[in-house]
Amino acid sequence: MRALLCIVLTLLAFQAKGQTYEVGLLGGGLNNIGDVGRMNFISPSGPAFGGIFKWNKSKRYAWRASALYGTFTADDAKSDMASRQQRGYILDHTLLEVSAGLELNFVEYNLHSLSQAFTPYLYTGIAYFRYDFNYFDAGVLQETGQKEGSFAIPMTVGAKLRLNQFLILGAEVGARYTFTDNLDASNPEGSNFEQFRFGNILSDDWYVFSGLTLTYTFGRVVCSDCFE
């Protein structure tokens, strides 16, 4: 029975070769880039966390999917622009994102090797997110309690290091170019909201996730004492 079990495990290991999976967590912070608050590219103003899954198809690339929930605060008082400081708008936002796409390694990254592995990487794909539909009226944020959905293009750069046979630690910064201009409550859609629009209505908003990932690898079987 033991020999049969080891044969099955060995066959599974052979079948999984080159198709190692990763599942784990990601955590860090969010910030927005728009018509309210700071314009800094990396300036987390609220926490973000979620889950991540990768399917390593080769040493050079992996299919990737993730879910992310976070909050950010856009505060004119913290902006470098005097006009925004004088205006004094502020809003707190919640956001839920799901994303899928392709992760490309700068160098060959072999998860089946027992030696230490490290590589920078790029990630892009498509993201869908839900956000709060709000607007400003006479400088006061009007919270409608409604949610809106939109798509975004993630543009992520990072680096990952295998800590041991099963754990991989990563760090990344990912900007999302969205297809909405109301993430900062500056451009609510609908004819009833035209009077509440301000800022550059020809430029859509961005949001940025900066943080760490920790994943567990599986999909291969090690059976060192099968035939002892």
PyMOL commands that set and color helices and strands:
alter all, ss='L'
color gray80, all
select helices_A, chain A and resi 2-16+76-78+82-87+191-196
alter helices_A, ss='H'
color red, helices_A
select strands_A, chain A and resi 20-33+46-56+61-75+90-105+118-137+140-162+167-178+206-218
alter strands_A, ss='S'
color yellow, strands_A
deselect
rebuild
show_as cartoon
